[in-house]
Amino acid sequence: MKLLLRTLAPTLARPLVCTLSLLAGAAQAQLWDTPKATAAQTILKGFTARQTVLTRGDATITLDVAGNLVVGVLVEAGTAADVARGLGVAWGLAETDLAALQRNLGSPQLQAAARRGFVETADEDGSGLIALKLRGEGSATRYAAYVALKIWPDSAFPATRNVTGSAAAPDVVRIFSDFQCPYCREMWDSAAQGWEARPEQFRVSHYQFPLDKHPNAFAAAEASECAGAQGRFWPYADTLFREFDRWTPLRAADTALKFGGYAGSAGLKTAAFTSCLNAHTFKASVEAQVRAGLAVGVQGTPTVFLNGVKMGNYASPAEVARIRAVTRATPSAASVIDARLGLFR
């Protein structure tokens, strides 16, 4: 479960977001399948498959693969109908959905954007991307369209001192969390304990994402950052979640005393902690972490990224296995996708 963002901040302005919504609508990318299963979709009837390339007439659909899973779908065609079919493969659409998608491809706004070419996140949650390029006129018209997983680079996440696990760990977990969120406490008491217990396997970073609907969450985030300044973020965070039922119902004005009491039990220098909290030393840092979360599509808490991929279910072993397969492959999914995007830059 997850608590969703409502009034935390205005929606981030993204170029062409309206254009992209014309394409994607309510569809979510249906990648992650094997090439064989992808090629067997009913909307590809009549296409000839040769390994990861499918052709029919002058239309070519190329499946980009990492770890034996499809991570991107490239469509090159002369008609909007064939482009819609190729995009439908990536989005798991039925035959009956393709006419509407074809109409959207013909919208003047999208056509103008495609003439310029664009690469954008394809959905508000930042889990997929789309690229489109349109060249030529009349019978010489050629489309190139690409849908792929969105794998966020390390540079998309701000530096944080709140890190545990070996720097050499093969799996990097990034958590955006709210200390007043009950689902975050559930994650902390389950999956997070498993990650922390395997420092050779998982390197875990914590980012603040307090929701406006939780009146004490921002102060708790500041308090945990003050603990982090003394190198005690993790034990202090453990205390906040363990004492969840005691401090979350308090009036905001009463939390400082409670947070100060927790500082002693977490092994902190209480005077320095209290000074840090009263001075709101890390207010700007918490706000910056929230902005960073919004930029990578965080919409609620907890939100977990594994190796740069936003997870739908952090507790799913199958999802963990899929992400590991594509991000640890040689070449990795990120390398395959980035190379393909060169066509659109």
C-alpha positions in Angstrom: 0.0 0.0 0.0 1.0 3.6 -0.5 -0.2 7.0 0.6 -0.6 9.3 -2.4 0.5 12.9 -2.7 -2.3 15.4 -2.8 -1.3 19.0 -2.0 2.4 18.8 -1.4 3.5 20.9 -4.3 2.3 22.0 -7.8 2.6 19.5 -10.6 6.1 19.7 -12.1 6.0 21.4 -15.5 7.3 19.1 -18.1 7.6 20.0 -21.8 5.1 18.2 -24.0 3.3 16.6 -21.0 -0.1 17.4 -22.7 1.2 15.9 -26.0 2.4 12.8 -24.2 -1.0 12.3 -22.5 -2.6 12.2 -25.9 -0.4 9.2 -26.7 -0.4 7.2 -23.5 -3.8 8.0 -22.1 -4.5 5.6 -19.2 -2.2 2.9 -20.6 0.8 1.7 -18.6 3.8 0.3 -20.3 3.6 -3.5 -20.6 7.3 -4.3 -21.0 9.2 -6.8 -18.9 8.1 -9.8 -20.9 10.3 -12.2 -22.9 10.8 -11.5 -26.6 8.9 -14.7 -27.5 5.8 -13.7 -25.4 6.0 -10.1 -26.8 6.1 -11.3 -30.4 3.1 -13.6 -29.8 0.7 -10.7 -29.1 -2.4 -10.9 -31.2 -2.0 -7.3 -32.5 1.2 -8.5 -34.3 -0.6 -11.0 -36.5 0.8 -10.8 -40.0 4.2 -9.7 -38.9 7.3 -11.9 -39.6 9.6 -12.4 -36.7 13.3 -12.9 -37.0 14.8 -13.0 -33.5 14.0 -9.6 -32.0 12.9 -7.9 -35.2 9.3 -8.0 -36.6 8.4 -6.8 -40.1 5.4 -6.3 -42.2 5.6 -4.2 -45.4 7.6 -1.1 -44.6 7.0 -1.3 -40.9 9.7 -2.6 -38.6 9.3 -3.3 -34.8 12.5 -3.9 -32.9 12.5 -5.3 -29.4 15.4 -4.1 -27.2 16.3 -6.8 -24.8 18.4 -7.0 -21.6 18.5 -10.1 -19.4 16.2 -11.9 -21.8 13.4 -9.4 -21.0 12.0 -6.7 -23.3 13.0 -3.2 -22.0 12.2 -1.1 -25.1 10.2 -1.3 -28.3 11.3 0.7 -31.4 8.8 1.3 -34.2 9.8 2.5 -37.7 7.0 3.0 -40.2 5.5 5.1 -42.8 1.9 5.3 -41.4 0.4 6.3 -38.1 -1.6 3.0 -38.1 1.6 1.0 -38.0 3.2 3.2 -35.3 0.0 2.8 -33.2 0.4 -1.0 -33.5 4.0 -0.9 -32.5 3.3 1.4 -29.5 0.4 -0.9 -28.6 2.8 -3.8 -28.3 4.8 -1.9 -25.6 1.6 -0.8 -23.8 -0.2 -4.1 -24.0 -3.1 -2.7 -26.0 -5.9 -4.7 -27.7 -6.8 -4.4 -31.4 -9.8 -2.3 -30.4 -7.6 0.3 -28.7 -5.5 1.0 -31.8 -7.9 3.3 -33.7 -8.0 5.8 -30.9 -4.2 5.8 -30.5 -3.9 6.3 -34.3 -6.1 9.3 -34.1 -4.0 10.7 -31.2 -0.9 10.3 -33.4 -2.6 12.5 -36.0 -3.2 15.4 -33.6 -1.7 18.7 -34.8 0.0 19.3 -31.4 1.7 15.9 -31.5 2.6 16.1 -35.2 4.4 19.5 -34.5 6.2 18.1 -31.5 7.2 15.0 -33.5 8.7 17.1 -36.3 11.0 18.6 -33.7 11.5 15.2 -32.1 11.2 14.6 -28.3 12.1 12.2 -25.5 9.9 12.4 -22.4 8.7 10.4 -19.5 5.5 8.7 -20.7 3.5 8.7 -17.5 3.2 10.8 -14.4 4.8 8.2 -12.1 8.1 8.3 -14.1 8.3 4.6 -14.8 8.4 4.7 -18.6 9.6 6.9 -21.4 8.6 7.7 -25.0 10.5 9.2 -27.9 9.0 10.2 -31.3 10.5 11.6 -34.5 8.6 12.4 -37.7 10.4 13.1 -41.0 9.3 13.7 -44.6 6.0 14.6 -46.2 3.3 12.7 -48.0 4.4 9.3 -49.3 7.9 9.9 -47.9 6.7 10.3 -44.3 8.6 8.2 -41.8 7.9 7.8 -38.1 10.3 6.5 -35.5 8.8 5.9 -32.1 10.3 4.3 -29.0 8.8 3.2 -25.7 11.1 1.9 -22.9 11.6 1.5 -19.2 12.7 4.6 -17.4 15.9 3.8 -15.5 16.9 6.8 -13.5 20.7 7.5 -13.3 22.4 8.1 -10.0 22.6 11.8 -10.8 18.8 12.0 -10.6 19.0 11.5 -6.8 20.5 14.0 -4.5 23.5 13.2 -2.3 22.5 12.0 1.2 24.4 11.0 4.3 21.5 8.7 5.2 23.1 5.6 3.6 23.7 2.1 4.8 25.3 -1.0 3.2 28.5 -1.5 1.3 29.5 0.9 -1.5 30.3 -2.2 -3.5 26.8 -3.8 -3.1 25.4 -4.8 -6.4 21.8 -3.6 -5.6 21.1 0.0 -4.8 17.8 0.8 -3.0 16.5 4.3 -2.7 13.5 4.9 -0.4 11.3 8.0 -0.4 9.5 7.9 2.9 7.3 9.8 5.3 7.7 9.1 9.1 4.0 9.7 9.7 2.9 7.3 6.9 1.7 3.9 8.3 2.6 2.1 5.1 6.2 3.5 5.5 6.3 2.0 9.0 5.1 -1.3 7.5 7.9 -1.2 4.9 10.4 -0.2 7.6 9.5 -3.2 9.7 9.6 -5.7 6.9 11.5 -5.2 3.6 13.8 -2.5 4.9 15.0 -4.7 7.7 15.9 -7.4 5.2 17.9 -4.9 3.1 19.7 -3.5 6.1 20.6 -7.0 7.3 22.4 -7.7 4.0 24.9 -4.9 3.6 27.0 -6.8 1.1 23.9 -7.1 -1.2 22.0 -3.9 -0.7 23.1 -0.3 -0.4 20.2 1.7 0.9 19.6 5.4 0.8 16.8 7.2 2.5 15.1 10.4 1.2 12.6 12.6 2.9 9.1 12.9 1.4 6.8 14.3 4.1 3.2 14.6 2.9 1.2 17.8 3.7 -1.6 15.6 5.0 0.6 14.5 7.9 1.0 17.5 10.2 4.0 16.1 12.1 5.9 14.5 9.2 8.0 17.5 8.2 9.2 18.0 11.8 10.0 14.3 12.0 12.0 14.5 8.8 14.0 17.5 10.2 14.6 15.6 13.4 15.9 12.6 11.6 18.3 14.8 9.5 19.6 16.3 12.8 20.2 12.8 14.0 21.9 12.0 10.6 24.3 15.0 11.2 25.6 13.0 14.2 25.8 9.8 12.2 22.7 8.3 13.9 20.0 8.5 11.3 19.2 4.8 11.2 18.8 4.2 15.0 16.8 7.5 15.2 14.5 6.4 12.3 14.0 3.1 14.0 12.9 5.0 17.1 10.5 7.2 15.2 8.8 4.2 13.6 8.8 2.2 16.9 7.2 5.0 18.8 4.9 5.9 15.9 1.7 5.6 17.9 3.0 8.0 20.6 4.1 11.0 18.6 1.9 11.0 15.5 -1.3 12.0 17.4 0.4 15.0 19.1 -0.2 18.6 18.3 2.6 19.9 16.1 3.7 22.3 18.9 4.3 19.3 21.2 6.5 17.2 19.0 9.8 18.9 19.6 9.9 17.8 23.3 9.1 14.2 22.2 11.7 14.2 19.4 14.3 15.6 21.9 13.5 12.7 24.2 14.1 10.2 21.4 17.5 11.7 20.8 18.9 10.4 24.1 17.6 6.9 23.5 19.2 6.9 20.0 22.6 7.8 21.4 22.7 11.4 20.3 24.2 14.5 21.9 20.9 16.0 23.0 22.0 19.6 23.3 23.4 19.7 19.7 20.3 17.8 18.5 17.9 20.3 20.2 19.8 23.3 18.8 19.7 21.7 15.3 15.9 21.0 15.5 15.0 24.5 16.9 17.1 26.2 14.3 15.4 24.2 11.5 18.9 23.5 10.2 17.8 20.9 7.6 14.5 22.5 6.5 16.0 23.4 3.1 17.5 20.0 2.8 14.1 18.3 3.4 12.5 20.6 0.8 15.2 19.8 -1.7 14.6 16.0 -1.2 10.9 16.5 -1.8 11.6 18.4 -5.0 14.0 15.6 -6.1 11.3 13.0 -5.4 8.8 14.9 -7.5 11.3 15.1 -10.4 11.6 11.3 -10.5 7.9 10.7 -10.3 7.3 10.1 -6.6 3.6 10.5 -6.0 3.2 8.8 -2.6 4.9 7.0 0.2 6.7 4.8 0.4 8.2 4.9 -3.1 11.2 2.5 -3.7 13.7 2.5 -6.5 15.9 -0.5 -7.1 18.9 0.1 -9.4 17.2 3.2 -10.8 13.9 1.4 -11.6 10.8 2.6 -9.8 9.2 -0.5 -8.1 5.5 -1.2 -8.2 5.7 -3.7 -5.3 8.9 -3.5 -3.3 7.9 -6.8 -1.5 7.6 -8.8 -4.7 10.5 -11.3 -5.2 9.5 -11.7 -8.9 9.8 -7.9 -9.5 13.1 -7.8 -7.7 14.3 -10.6 -9.9 13.2 -8.9 -13.1 14.9 -5.6 -12.2 18.1 -7.4 -11.3 18.0 -9.3 -14.6 17.8 -6.2 -16.7 20.0 -3.9 -14.7 22.8 -6.4 -14.2 22.8 -7.7 -17.7 25.7 -7.1 -20.1 24.9 -4.7 -21.7 22.6 -3.3 -19.1 19.1 -2.1 -19.9 20.2 1.5 -19.2 23.0 1.1 -21.8 20.7 -0.5 -24.4 18.0 2.2 -24.0 20.5 5.1 -24.0 22.1 3.9 -27.2 18.7 3.6 -28.8 17.7 7.2 -27.8 20.6 8.4 -29.9 18.2 8.1 -32.8 16.1 10.9 -31.3 18.7 13.3 -30.1 
